[in-house]
Amino acid sequence: SCDFCFGSACPISELHEHEPIRIFPGGKTSCIDNSTKYAFQVYRGDPDKLAVFFQGGGACWDEMTTMRIPLCKVGLGGHPRQGLFDRCNTRNPLRNHTVVMVEYCSGDLHLGDTAQEYGDILQRGYQNAKAAVDWAAANFGGNLKSFVIGGWSAGSIASQAWASTLLSRFKYEHAAAIFDSYLPVFGAGI
């Protein structure tokens, strides 16, 4: 792992090529429980191929869905190694891309920036995603041959919301967006 708090900007050149690295950006980032430090993951690949993926994990929008019957992912998970993250699968079209996975632990579809009135709940998904995007922009300032934006579940909504910002922030020859498996389940009035 790499932690901004120790004075490093965690440049891509210092990251391992064969293992995903968790980067802790600090600042205004936070998981929903306010006790877990936020991190995003980087799978280092080709320097001219970038994929930004927003992790899924449900949504929490009130005290019931956050504290009583949690409907969202609240902590950092393991490193996915299947599908688009499987570097050994020759059928994986992104196996050579550098992948920035915006981890999800805020319960707000990667879009919120608020402290709730109940519990010690912080929903800082916007700050978390922004930290990952800012890191990617600092490390991929040149022209990319391939740029892919995607997400699944709650991350599908986030990738759609962030797509315009990402497409305008990076330079690329070819771009694609993958929005996968979102199920709209919200309470009354949402």
Buried (B, 14 or more C-beta within 10 A) or exposed (E): EBBBEEEEEBEBEEBEEEEBBBBBBBBBBBBBBEEEBBBBBBBBBEBBBBBBBBBBBBBBBBEEBBBEEBBBBBEBEEEBEEEBBBBEEEEBEBBEBBBBBBBBBBBBBBBBBEEBEEEEBBBBBBBBBBBBBEBBEEBBEEEBEBBBBBBBBBBBBBBBBBBEEBEEEBEBEEBEBBBBEBEEEEEEEE
